[in-house]
């Protein structure tokens, strides 16, 4: 029997009007210590977002999301936070904030393969 791995995940959300606390789920970030895995997957349904929030700056949202993904991936061009270890990057990215890009609370799970777990979570939880 294959060993199950504990993972943690959060849903990535667009919150165009923070004061209204309305959001669209656009991605998932998943961290698994063993095997070492940290990844963010995303999908923005642009038509739906613009229908719900016509004044949203779509290019700005995409830039923020790309920065989030680059930090998650540990890209050297993404600044000092991206150079932290995986656990620290995950904690930083999932910290509570009041911006257009936010995450849900962190939730645990068990999986055999984190690559499959993040794909399944994206299919279940992302509005795209």
C-alpha positions in Angstrom: 0.0 0.0 0.0 1.3 3.4 -0.9 2.0 6.0 1.8 -0.5 8.9 2.1 1.0 12.4 2.4 -0.4 15.2 4.5 -1.0 18.3 2.4 -2.4 21.8 3.1 -4.3 23.9 0.6 -6.1 27.2 0.2 -8.4 28.6 -2.5 -7.1 31.6 -4.3 -9.8 34.3 -4.8 -10.4 37.5 -6.6 -12.0 40.0 -4.3 -12.6 43.1 -6.6 -14.5 45.1 -4.0 -13.0 44.2 -0.6 -15.6 46.1 1.3 -18.4 43.9 -0.1 -16.5 40.6 0.6 -17.7 39.1 -2.7 -15.3 36.9 -4.5 -14.7 34.4 -7.3 -12.5 31.3 -6.8 -9.7 31.4 -9.4 -7.2 28.9 -8.2 -5.7 26.6 -5.6 -2.4 26.6 -3.8 -1.2 23.3 -2.4 1.8 22.6 -0.1 3.0 19.1 0.8 6.1 18.8 2.9 6.9 15.3 1.9 7.3 15.0 -1.1 8.5 18.6 -1.4 5.7 20.2 -3.4 4.3 23.7 -3.7 2.2 24.7 -6.6 -0.5 27.2 -7.5 -2.9 26.5 -10.3 -5.4 29.1 -11.6 -8.0 29.9 -14.2 -9.8 33.2 -14.5 -13.2 33.1 -16.2 -12.8 36.6 -17.7 -16.3 36.9 -19.1 -17.8 36.0 -15.7 -15.5 38.3 -13.8 -16.3 41.3 -16.1 -20.0 40.5 -16.0 -20.0 40.6 -12.2 -17.5 43.4 -11.8 -17.3 45.5 -15.0 -14.9 48.1 -13.5 -12.3 45.5 -12.5 -8.8 46.1 -13.8 -8.3 42.8 -15.5 -4.6 43.4 -16.4 -3.8 44.3 -12.8 -5.6 41.2 -11.5 -3.5 39.1 -14.0 -0.3 40.8 -12.9 -1.0 40.1 -9.2 -1.9 36.5 -9.9 1.3 36.0 -11.9 3.3 37.4 -9.0 1.5 35.0 -6.7 2.3 32.1 -8.9 6.0 33.2 -9.4 6.4 33.4 -5.6 4.8 30.0 -5.2 7.2 28.6 -7.9 10.2 30.2 -6.2 11.3 32.1 -9.3 14.4 34.1 -8.7 12.9 37.1 -10.4 9.9 37.2 -8.0 11.8 38.9 -5.1 13.0 37.9 -1.7 9.9 36.1 -0.6 10.3 33.7 -3.5 13.7 32.7 -2.1 12.3 31.4 1.1 11.7 27.7 1.7 8.5 26.1 0.5 6.7 26.1 3.8 7.5 29.8 4.4 6.4 30.8 0.9 3.1 28.9 1.5 2.5 30.6 4.8 3.3 34.0 3.4 1.0 33.5 0.4 -1.9 32.2 2.5 -1.6 34.9 5.2 -4.8 37.0 5.7 -4.8 40.2 3.6 -7.2 42.8 2.4 -6.4 43.1 -1.3 -7.9 42.1 -4.6 -6.2 38.7 -4.4 -6.8 36.7 -1.3 -6.9 33.1 -0.1 -9.3 31.1 1.9 -8.4 29.6 5.2 -5.9 26.7 5.0 -7.3 23.2 4.9 -5.6 19.8 5.4 -5.9 16.6 3.3 -4.2 13.3 2.5 -3.1 12.2 -0.9 -0.8 9.7 -2.6 0.3 12.3 -5.3 0.0 16.0 -4.7 -0.1 16.7 -8.5 -3.3 14.7 -8.6 -4.7 16.3 -5.5 -4.3 19.8 -6.7 -5.9 19.0 -10.1 -8.9 17.4 -8.3 -9.2 20.4 -6.0 -9.1 22.8 -8.9 -11.9 20.9 -10.7 -14.0 20.9 -7.5 -13.4 24.4 -6.2 -12.5 26.8 -9.0 -15.1 28.9 -10.8 -13.8 28.3 -14.4 
